[in-house]
Amino acid sequence: MSPEELRDLIDGLAGSPYGGEAVDERTHALQCAWHALRDGADDDLVLAALLHDAGRAVDPRLDHERSGEALGRTLLGERVGWLIGSHAQAKRYLVAVEPGYAATLSPASVASLRVQGGPMAPAEAGRFATHPWAADAVRLRRWDDLAKVPGAPEADLDDLMERYRRRTAPAPG
């Protein structure tokens, strides 16, 4: 997918309801990427933050984590795909292991938690925590939770497309 096509995909999220939240899908994506940039995330993690819910636009009939994971893997590789596909699992993990985390979730996020399987069982949480990218998935989840505020800062889409362009450019030689 060219940077222009990716920009069109992100811009196409404008006005799309975000599951009962106070912002639309595009604003949510750009706010999530802004949090990643503010926290000094690498380009793959920033782009995963941008694209973590893009699966809803790719194929609305499918679970957005799975369709987003496939998109991320195709565009940017295994790590980005896994992070996108695991952002809901990271929520389930945090609810299971972090006292008080569930109380910070928006009503829409609480409702989706039930659909996503509820808190992880201890064995499942233990397996999740041992994955080499689990800490990054948790970071992405926390940015996801923060990226629901009307008027809050957003990442610059031109900057994000330049990061995408650099990340997907053919290697010289």
C-alpha positions in Angstrom: 0.0 0.0 0.0 1.4 3.4 -1.0 1.7 6.2 1.6 -1.1 7.9 -0.4 -3.4 4.9 -0.1 -2.6 4.6 3.6 -3.4 8.3 4.1 -6.7 7.8 2.3 -7.5 4.9 4.6 -6.8 7.0 7.7 -8.6 10.0 6.3 -11.6 7.8 5.5 -12.0 7.1 9.2 -13.0 10.7 9.8 -16.6 10.8 10.9 -16.7 7.1 11.6 -18.2 6.4 15.0 -15.8 4.9 17.4 -17.9 2.5 19.3 -19.7 5.0 21.5 -16.6 7.1 22.3 -16.5 10.9 22.1 -14.1 11.0 19.1 -14.2 9.5 15.7 -11.9 6.7 14.4 -9.5 9.1 12.7 -9.1 11.3 15.7 -8.6 8.2 17.9 -5.9 6.9 15.6 -4.0 10.2 15.4 -4.3 10.7 19.2 -3.0 7.2 19.8 0.0 7.8 17.5 0.6 11.2 19.3 0.9 9.4 22.7 3.3 6.9 21.1 5.5 9.7 19.7 5.3 11.6 23.0 6.6 8.5 24.8 9.5 8.0 22.4 8.2 4.9 20.7 10.1 3.5 17.6 8.5 3.9 14.2 7.0 0.4 14.2 5.2 1.0 17.5 4.1 4.5 16.4 2.6 3.0 13.2 1.0 0.2 15.1 -0.6 2.8 17.3 -1.9 4.6 14.2 -3.2 1.5 12.6 -4.4 -0.5 15.7 -8.1 -0.1 14.8 -7.8 0.2 11.0 -9.1 -3.3 10.7 -12.6 -1.9 11.1 -12.1 0.0 7.8 -10.5 -2.9 6.0 -13.3 -5.5 6.5 -16.0 -4.5 8.9 -17.4 -8.0 8.8 -14.4 -9.4 10.5 -13.0 -9.0 14.0 -11.0 -5.8 13.8 -8.0 -7.2 15.7 -7.6 -10.0 13.2 -8.2 -7.9 10.0 -5.9 -5.2 11.5 -3.2 -7.7 12.3 -3.3 -9.0 8.7 -3.0 -5.4 7.4 -0.2 -4.5 9.8 1.7 -7.7 8.9 1.3 -7.2 5.2 2.4 -3.5 5.3 5.0 -3.5 8.0 5.9 -7.0 9.2 5.4 -9.5 12.0 5.9 -7.2 15.0 3.5 -4.5 13.8 0.9 -7.1 12.9 1.2 -8.8 16.3 0.9 -5.6 18.2 -2.2 -4.6 16.3 -3.7 -8.0 16.8 -2.9 -8.0 20.5 -4.2 -4.6 21.7 -7.4 -6.1 22.9 -5.5 -9.0 24.5 -3.4 -6.4 26.3 -6.6 -4.9 27.8 -7.7 -8.3 29.0 -4.2 -8.8 30.5 -4.2 -5.5 32.3 -7.6 -6.1 33.8 -6.4 -9.4 35.1 -3.1 -8.3 36.6 -3.4 -4.6 37.5 -5.7 -3.7 40.3 -7.8 -0.7 39.5 -7.1 -0.8 35.7 -10.7 -1.9 34.9 -12.0 1.2 36.7 -10.1 3.4 34.2 -11.8 2.0 31.2 -14.5 4.0 29.3 -18.0 2.5 29.3 -17.5 1.5 25.6 -14.2 -0.3 26.5 -15.9 -2.1 29.4 -18.6 -3.3 27.0 -16.1 -4.5 24.4 -14.1 -6.3 27.2 -17.0 -8.6 27.7 -17.1 -9.4 24.0 -13.4 -9.9 23.9 -13.5 -12.6 26.6 -13.2 -10.6 29.8 -10.1 -10.7 32.0 -7.4 -13.2 31.2 -7.2 -16.3 33.4 -3.9 -16.5 35.3 -2.3 -19.0 33.0 -3.3 -17.0 29.9 -1.9 -13.8 31.5 1.4 -15.6 32.3 1.7 -16.8 28.7 0.9 -13.3 27.4 3.5 -11.7 29.7 6.3 -13.9 28.3 5.8 -12.8 24.7 8.8 -10.7 23.6 6.5 -7.9 22.4 4.1 -8.0 25.4 5.4 -4.8 27.0 4.9 -2.9 23.7 1.4 -4.3 23.4 0.7 -3.0 26.9 2.1 0.4 26.0 -0.1 0.5 22.9 -3.1 -0.4 25.0 -2.5 2.4 27.4 -2.2 4.9 24.5 -5.4 3.5 23.1 -7.2 4.2 26.5 -5.9 7.8 26.5 -6.8 8.5 22.9 -10.5 9.3 23.3 -10.6 12.9 24.3 -12.1 15.6 22.0 -9.7 18.3 21.2 -6.6 16.5 22.6 -3.3 16.6 20.7 -3.0 14.5 17.5 0.0 13.3 15.6 0.7 15.0 12.3 -0.5 12.7 9.5 2.2 14.1 7.1 4.9 13.1 9.7 3.3 9.6 10.1 3.2 9.1 6.3 6.9 10.0 6.1 7.7 7.5 8.8 5.7 4.9 6.9 7.4 5.8 3.6 10.9 5.4 5.3 9.9 2.2 6.9 8.6 0.6 3.7 11.2 2.0 1.2 13.2 -0.6 -0.6 16.6 -1.1 0.8 19.3 0.5 -1.3 21.5 -1.6 -3.5 
